[in-house]
Structures are given as C-alpha cells and as structure tokens.
Amino acid sequence: METTHAGTAFITGAGGGLGRAIAQALAARGVTVIAADIDLDQARETARLVETAGGQAHAVYVDVTDPASAAGAVEAGTTAAGPLTALVNNAAIYATIRRAPFDEITVDEWDRVMAVNLRGPWVMAVAARDALEDGGRIVNISSATVFSGSEQWAHYVASKAGASDSPVYLPANSAPAASPSTPWHPVSPSPKPVMRSSMTPTTTA
Ligand SMILES: NC(=O)c1ccc[n+]([C@@H]2O[C@H](COP(=O)([O-])OP(=O)(O)OC[C@H]3O[C@@H](n4cnc5c(N)ncnc54)[C@H](O)[C@@H]3O)[C@@H](O)[C@H]2O)c1
C-alpha cells in the first residue's frame, strides 16, 4: 500500500460490486476514498476493508437521485477528507434490475432506472462541482451495452447512453473550480473501449 497522498475520490455505489473494487484499487494507489452508498452499512464495510488494508477511507450515505442528499454527502465527505480530485459516478440500478422485453418494462421500473442511472450522475456533478479541485475529474461508469444493445434492458441501455453523453450538460463554466473545463470520462467495465472521439479518452475498467 502506497503512503503518498494521491488525492481524494468520491465514489458513489461504493458499498459493493465494482464501486467497492474501485475504492480498494484507488486506495491502494494512495487515494483517500469517500465511499458513498444508499446502503450505509455496506459503505462502512468498504471503508473498513480499505482501512484494514492500510488505506484512508470515509463512509457516507447518499441517495444519488436526491439533490439534498447529494449535497449533504459531498459536504460530509469533504469535511472529513478535503477537496475532491475525482467524482466517480458508479452507483446504478444494475445487479437488481429486472430484465424484460421492452414492452413489458413498467413505467415505474423505467423511471427508477432513469432516476438512479441518468439523473444520479447529473445530481452528483452539480453537488460536487465546487468541491472539485483544479484539474479534478468526473468519471461516469458507462456500459458496453450502449453500443451492443441488450434485448431485455431497454431502460438500462438508454440510461447508460445518456450518462455517457453527460458533457452536453457540463459546460466549462459549470465547474468553476476546474480548468479549463472538468474533463468527463465515461468508462465501460468491458474489454472494449467505448469512448467516442469527441470525449476525453480513458482506459477501460
Ligand atoms: N457488473 C458489470 O458487469 C457491469 C457491466 C457494465 C457496467 N456496469 C456498471 O458498473 C457500475 C457498478 O456495477 P455493479 O455490478 O457493481 O452494480 P451493483 O448493482 O452491484 O451495485 C450498485 C451499487 O449502487 C448502489 N445504489 C443503488 N441505488 C443507489 C442510489 N440511489 N444512491 C446511491 N447508491 C445507490 C447500490 O447500493 C450498490 O452498492 C454500474 O454503474 C453498472 O451499470 C457494471
């Protein structure tokens, strides 16, 4: 475990799955982690695992669909760990999603997936914009299904396509602490890079 402080990352959905893995990987590189999740017990478990391995971590509750919750979580996280080097928009309805043909998805299911997967990254970007250090990064965890499609996942694919195009709502002047504009990194946890040429390229997770 490195001891040099390499910044602070606010990671949503860090209570398990890939979010926990991202937290552990960044912490192993000296990044202080703010593990945020709607499941606070699991976020605390992530923080415990990071600290047991010698890293720095703080756990906070967040519901990424709720601007007040997002603002409170960023405030709590930055009070504990200082300004942010990165916001990782990882939280999503993914493992628990009900797969169904497009005409059998209910309106409630559609709206819930959109609220978490598409509204969430925007809500978090707004909440974190003033807490991001100069040169800070916002990373959206996307999906290769945006390009491949998925027969039983119309709501999920649509939400990830939107979250991959988030620069459309992030003009340069919306991130005053970043310069010249906060680079936006959509990342897909797949073997195949899914960046568009107009986006800042980054590596796959
Ligand atoms: N696992 C894969 O193979 C895969 C493939 C492609 C993309 N992804 C993407 O990677 C990311 C992580 O995937 P995963 O498999 O770990 O997902 P997961 O479903 O296992 O975990 C999602 C996490 O988000 C949290 N969460 C849900 N709603 C929330 C809310 N409103 N506010 C805050 N936190 C909330 C959950 O509590 C959970 O900890 C997601 O964005 C997913 O779409 C995953």
The ligand as a MOL file (V3000), in Angstrom:
LIG
                    3D

  0  0  0     0  0            999 V3000
M  V30 BEGIN CTAB
M  V30 COUNTS 44 48 0 0 0
M  V30 BEGIN ATOM
M  V30 1 N -21.0170 -5.5500 -13.2160 0
M  V30 2 C -20.8970 -5.4720 -14.5420 0
M  V30 3 O -20.5950 -6.4520 -15.2500 0
M  V30 4 C -21.1150 -4.1410 -15.2290 0
M  V30 5 C -21.0550 -4.0640 -16.6330 0
M  V30 6 C -21.2370 -2.8290 -17.2490 0
M  V30 7 C -21.4620 -1.7020 -16.4820 0
M  V30 8 N -21.5470 -1.8100 -15.1180 0 CHG=1
M  V30 9 C -21.7620 -0.5880 -14.3580 0
M  V30 10 O -20.8040 -0.5500 -13.3200 0
M  V30 11 C -21.3820 0.0780 -12.1570 0
M  V30 12 C -21.2940 -0.8450 -10.9580 0
M  V30 13 O -21.8690 -2.0940 -11.2810 0
M  V30 14 P -22.1110 -3.1910 -10.1580 0
M  V30 15 O -22.1660 -4.5050 -10.8580 0
M  V30 16 O -21.1340 -3.0180 -9.0460 0 CHG=-1
M  V30 17 O -23.5760 -2.7610 -9.6670 0
M  V30 18 P -24.3790 -3.2110 -8.3420 0
M  V30 19 O -25.8230 -3.1900 -8.7290 0
M  V30 20 O -23.7960 -4.4560 -7.7690 0
M  V30 21 O -24.0630 -2.0490 -7.3020 0
M  V30 22 C -24.6500 -0.7900 -7.4310 0
M  V30 23 C -24.4110 -0.0170 -6.1470 0
M  V30 24 O -25.1260 1.2280 -6.2620 0
M  V30 25 C -25.8220 1.4460 -5.0450 0
M  V30 26 N -27.0010 2.2780 -5.2950 0
M  V30 27 C -28.1560 1.9150 -5.9130 0
M  V30 28 N -29.0080 2.9490 -5.9190 0
M  V30 29 C -28.3770 3.9810 -5.3140 0
M  V30 30 C -28.7530 5.3140 -5.0300 0
M  V30 31 N -29.9680 5.8010 -5.3530 0
M  V30 32 N -27.8590 6.1220 -4.3970 0
M  V30 33 C -26.6410 5.6460 -4.0440 0
M  V30 34 N -26.2320 4.3860 -4.2780 0
M  V30 35 C -27.0990 3.5680 -4.9110 0
M  V30 36 C -26.2000 0.0630 -4.5290 0
M  V30 37 O -26.5000 0.0790 -3.1350 0
M  V30 38 C -24.9490 -0.7300 -4.8840 0
M  V30 39 O -23.9730 -0.6570 -3.8500 0
M  V30 40 C -22.8190 0.4240 -12.5410 0
M  V30 41 O -22.8530 1.7700 -12.9930 0
M  V30 42 C -23.1230 -0.5260 -13.6690 0
M  V30 43 O -24.1310 -0.0230 -14.5110 0
M  V30 44 C -21.3780 -2.9940 -14.4830 0
M  V30 END ATOM
M  V30 BEGIN BOND
M  V30 1 1 1 2
M  V30 2 2 2 3
M  V30 3 1 2 4
M  V30 4 1 4 5
M  V30 5 2 4 44
M  V30 6 2 5 6
M  V30 7 1 6 7
M  V30 8 2 7 8
M  V30 9 1 8 9
M  V30 10 1 8 44
M  V30 11 1 9 10
M  V30 12 1 9 42
M  V30 13 1 10 11
M  V30 14 1 11 12
M  V30 15 1 11 40
M  V30 16 1 12 13
M  V30 17 1 13 14
M  V30 18 2 14 15
M  V30 19 1 14 16
M  V30 20 1 14 17
M  V30 21 1 17 18
M  V30 22 2 18 19
M  V30 23 1 18 20
M  V30 24 1 18 21
M  V30 25 1 21 22
M  V30 26 1 22 23
M  V30 27 1 23 24
M  V30 28 1 23 38
M  V30 29 1 24 25
M  V30 30 1 25 26
M  V30 31 1 25 36
M  V30 32 1 26 27
M  V30 33 1 26 35
M  V30 34 2 27 28
M  V30 35 1 28 29
M  V30 36 1 29 30
M  V30 37 2 29 35
M  V30 38 1 30 31
M  V30 39 2 30 32
M  V30 40 1 32 33
M  V30 41 2 33 34
M  V30 42 1 34 35
M  V30 43 1 36 37
M  V30 44 1 36 38
M  V30 45 1 38 39
M  V30 46 1 40 41
M  V30 47 1 40 42
M  V30 48 1 42 43
M  V30 END BOND
M  V30 END CTAB
M  END
